[in-house]
Amino acid sequence: MQSQTRSRRAAESLRRLGSASLRLCVSNFASFYSAALRLCVRFLAGFLLTMILVSSAAAAPPEGSIRLSPEQRQMIGVTSGTVERTALKKTIRVVGHVDFDERRLTDVTFKVSGWVQDLFVDYTGKAVRKGEPLLTLYSPDLVTSQEEYLLALQTRDQLAHSSLLEARTGSQGLVEAARRRLLLWDLTPQQITALEERGTPQTYLTLSAPASGIVVEKMVVKGMRVEPGMKLYRIADLSTVWLYADIYEYEVPLVREGQEVTISLSYYPGETFRGTITYIYPYLDTQTRTNKVRLEFANPQGKLKPGMYANSEIEINLGPTLTVPESAVLQSGLRQLVFVEQGQGVFAPREVKLGVKADSRFAVLDGLTAGERVVTSGNFLLDSESKLQSATSMMGMMGAIGMGDWKMESARPMEMGAQTAQAKPVEKKVGALSVTVSTAPESAKLGDNTLRIEVKDSAGQPVTDAAVSLEYTMDMPGMLIDKAAAKHVGSGVYESSVRFTMAGPWGVTVSIRRAGQPEVRERFALSVGQ
């Protein structure tokens, strides 16, 4: 009986154990199935949300675009202009100065030495014509050359009937050599003919003007001895003059030789002169960063005088070009933006690539097409609103995808609302000193406060012989730094009156100087309440 009872009990225990194991397996399988089902549901929900966001983004206006009602457009003064193809003309305005035409300058020199006898052109600025006598000169070498020429003529005449061909040929060669020498010494053929007819040398030789113009330099006086090659006069032909102008380097690519130029002078109101660009110098002035350009002008009446200043206008025809109004462009330094009308009050920012500016319009290289409407007034307000809406949209997107609780730990926003004042003293170790900063009242507030600095040495004893000063400013860019000196009030405590003008975080830098020891500085952070 006892063995049967034990057998029944063992069978009952096995049955119960099997039932429990079965229930455990079923329970584990149900939990696993439930977890898998929840994971699938979350995956499908995330996929559907992503598809919704993608489709809504595809259907939404371009990023940064804003929508304005007609009342809002009128309130902020939004006006529009058209992107169109126009005949673009750019005018470069520069100041130039008139100078001599270097090709029309003539120096008067003499090839033999001598002494000036008579001076017919005796002052600078006199107008002369080509062939007009300038001075007379006595030159012994020239007199000798004339005598040699006359002697060669006599010898040729005497040997004209000689039976020796060599004698006749030699005498003719001497005549030609003597005549060539006189020509090289600037005697004119007419003067040589007169010498042949006269039969006697001319003691004083007349020097004539080699060109017509104005005597701009005169270095000779009556009775002066001259040497070969010495400059006696400089004659300038002012029928054509040059004008030098300095073009800024960014305008140099627009300038070409042969372009027409118009100048005006304050000396002749209402009158203009037309010329051409004849030369662009191949180097820049490193001081002014400009390129010198030479212009040429006809000056038949002599109105343009070297040394005058003139206002020059170089008109450059750029041809038909796609352009946009200058006021429509927002220059951000690295980018150029315009706001394009999308219809139904929607305005979208668009980056463009622009070329030269002329006539208050920019040439469009890329980013716009003809006929589009762009904002020309109020675009700064649109740009600010666009950036604000973009930031708001980004925050909403982060919340929609489960990132709304993310924080940018490196950001330190400036809280301008109600602030909780700091009441607890702040203690720091500064070198071998212990410095505690507190305020009176205990909670710093707007307006006047007392800043209390307690200084102790490494042994915990008050420091009473220090010079304590402080600098305090609000923790935001561009704020001014105020300074104050703290006075010792006893037991190592120094006090100074400060004034907090705004609620929020403030930084206080404490400087402590002691005789024979280096200055120590430490920065403390305070919170100022309303």
FENKA-V179467 format. One record per residue. RES is the residue in one letter. SS is DSSP state (h for helix, s for strand, l for the rest). D_FIRST is the distance of its C-alpha to the first C-alpha in whole Angstrom. Layout:
# FENKA-V179467
RES/SS/D_FIRST
RES/SS/D_FIRST
This chain:
# FENKA-V179467
M/l/0
Q/h/4
S/h/5
Q/h/5
T/h/6
R/h/9
S/h/10
R/h/11
R/h/12
A/h/14
A/h/15
E/h/17
S/h/19
L/h/20
R/h/21
R/h/23
L/h/24
G/h/26
S/h/27
A/h/29
S/h/30
L/h/32
R/h/33
L/h/35
C/h/36
V/h/38
S/h/39
N/h/41
F/h/42
A/h/44
S/h/45
F/h/47
Y/h/48
S/h/50
A/h/51
A/h/53
L/h/54
R/h/56
L/h/57
C/h/59
V/h/60
R/h/62
F/h/63
L/h/65
A/h/66
G/h/68
F/h/69
L/h/70
L/h/72
T/h/74
M/h/75
I/h/76
L/h/78
V/h/80
S/h/81
S/h/82
A/h/84
A/h/86
A/h/87
A/l/88
P/l/91
P/l/92
E/l/91
G/l/93
S/l/95
I/s/95
R/s/96
L/l/99
S/l/100
P/h/104
E/h/104
Q/h/103
R/h/105
Q/h/108
M/h/107
I/h/106
G/l/109
V/l/108
T/s/110
S/s/110
G/s/112
T/s/112
V/l/112
E/s/115
R/s/117
T/s/120
A/s/123
L/s/122
K/s/125
K/s/125
T/s/128
I/s/128
R/s/130
V/s/132
V/s/135
G/s/137
H/s/140
V/s/143
D/s/145
F/s/148
D/l/147
E/h/147
R/h/149
R/h/152
L/s/152
T/s/156
D/s/157
V/s/161
T/l/162
F/l/165
K/l/165
V/l/168
S/l/169
G/s/171
W/s/172
V/s/172
Q/s/175
D/s/175
L/s/172
F/l/171
V/l/168
D/l/168
Y/l/164
T/l/161
G/l/160
K/l/163
A/s/162
V/s/164
R/l/165
K/l/164
G/l/168
E/l/169
P/s/171
L/s/169
L/s/171
T/s/174
L/s/173
Y/s/176
S/l/174
P/h/177
D/h/174
L/h/175
V/h/178
T/h/178
S/h/176
Q/h/179
E/h/182
E/h/180
Y/h/179
L/h/183
L/h/184
A/h/182
L/h/183
Q/h/187
T/h/186
R/h/185
D/h/188
Q/h/190
L/l/188
A/l/188
H/l/191
S/l/190
S/l/190
L/l/187
L/h/184
E/h/182
A/h/184
R/h/184
T/h/180
G/h/179
S/h/181
Q/h/179
G/h/176
L/h/177
V/h/178
E/h/174
A/h/173
A/h/175
R/h/174
R/h/170
R/h/170
L/h/172
L/h/169
L/h/166
W/l/168
D/l/167
L/l/171
T/l/171
P/h/173
Q/h/175
Q/h/176
I/h/177
T/h/179
A/h/181
L/h/181
E/h/183
E/h/185
R/h/186
G/l/187
T/l/186
P/l/182
Q/l/181
T/l/180
Y/s/178
L/s/175
T/s/173
L/s/170
S/s/168
A/l/165
P/l/163
A/l/160
S/l/161
G/s/159
I/s/158
V/s/159
V/s/156
E/s/157
K/s/160
M/l/161
V/l/165
V/l/168
K/l/171
G/l/173
M/l/169
R/s/169
V/s/167
E/l/165
P/l/163
G/l/160
M/l/160
K/l/159
L/l/162
Y/s/160
R/s/157
I/s/157
A/s/155
D/l/155
L/l/153
S/l/153
T/s/149
V/s/147
W/s/143
L/s/141
Y/s/138
A/s/134
D/s/131
I/s/128
Y/s/124
E/h/122
Y/h/120
E/h/123
V/h/124
P/h/122
L/h/124
V/l/128
R/l/130
E/l/133
G/l/135
Q/l/134
E/s/136
V/s/136
T/s/138
I/s/139
S/s/141
L/l/143
S/l/144
Y/l/147
Y/l/148
P/l/146
G/l/145
E/l/146
T/s/143
F/s/144
R/s/142
G/s/141
T/s/139
I/s/136
T/s/138
Y/s/135
I/s/132
Y/s/132
P/s/129
Y/s/128
L/s/126
D/s/128
T/l/125
Q/l/126
T/l/126
R/l/124
T/s/126
N/s/128
K/s/132
V/s/133
R/s/137
L/s/139
E/s/142
F/s/145
A/s/148
N/l/150
P/l/154
Q/l/155
G/l/154
K/l/152
L/l/149
K/l/150
P/l/148
G/l/146
M/l/145
Y/s/141
A/s/140
N/s/137
S/s/136
E/s/133
I/s/132
E/s/130
I/s/128
N/s/127
L/s/123
G/s/123
P/s/121
T/s/118
L/s/114
T/s/115
V/s/113
P/s/114
E/h/114
S/h/113
A/h/110
V/l/108
L/s/106
Q/s/107
S/l/103
G/l/105
L/l/103
R/l/102
Q/s/105
L/s/103
V/s/104
F/s/103
V/s/103
E/s/103
Q/s/100
G/s/101
Q/l/99
G/l/100
V/s/98
F/s/99
A/s/98
P/s/99
R/s/100
E/s/101
V/l/104
K/s/106
L/s/110
G/s/113
V/s/117
K/s/118
A/s/121
D/l/122
S/l/119
R/s/117
F/s/115
A/s/115
V/s/111
L/s/110
D/s/106
G/l/104
L/l/106
T/l/108
A/l/111
G/l/110
E/l/107
R/s/108
V/s/107
V/s/107
T/s/110
S/s/110
G/l/107
N/h/105
F/h/104
L/h/103
L/h/101
D/h/100
S/h/98
E/h/96
S/h/95
K/h/94
L/h/92
Q/h/90
S/h/89
A/h/87
T/h/86
S/h/85
M/h/83
M/h/81
G/h/80
M/h/79
M/h/77
G/h/75
A/h/74
I/l/73
G/l/71
M/l/73
G/l/74
D/l/73
W/l/74
K/l/77
M/l/80
E/l/79
S/l/83
A/l/84
R/l/86
P/l/87
M/l/90
E/l/88
M/l/91
G/l/90
A/l/88
Q/l/87
T/l/85
A/l/87
Q/l/86
A/l/86
K/l/85
P/l/87
V/s/87
E/s/87
K/s/87
K/s/88
V/s/92
G/l/92
A/l/93
L/s/93
S/s/90
V/s/92
T/s/90
V/s/92
S/s/91
T/s/93
A/s/95
P/l/94
E/l/90
S/l/90
A/l/92
K/s/94
L/l/97
G/s/100
D/s/101
N/s/99
T/s/99
L/s/97
R/s/96
I/s/96
E/s/94
V/s/95
K/s/94
D/l/94
S/l/91
A/l/91
G/l/91
Q/l/94
P/s/96
V/l/99
T/l/102
D/l/105
A/l/103
A/s/105
V/s/103
S/s/103
L/s/101
E/s/101
Y/s/99
T/s/98
M/s/96
D/l/94
M/l/95
P/l/98
G/l/101
M/l/101
L/l/104
I/l/103
D/s/104
K/s/105
A/s/105
A/s/106
A/s/104
K/s/105
H/s/104
V/s/103
G/s/101
S/l/98
G/l/98
V/s/98
Y/s/100
E/s/101
S/s/102
S/s/103
V/s/102
R/s/102
F/s/99
T/l/100
M/l/97
A/l/93
G/s/91
P/s/90
W/s/93
G/s/94
V/s/95
T/s/97
V/s/97
S/s/100
I/s/101
R/s/104
R/s/104
A/l/107
G/l/107
Q/s/103
P/s/102
E/s/102
V/s/98
R/s/97
E/s/94
R/s/93
F/s/91
A/s/89
L/s/90
S/s/89
V/s/91
G/s/90
Q/l/93
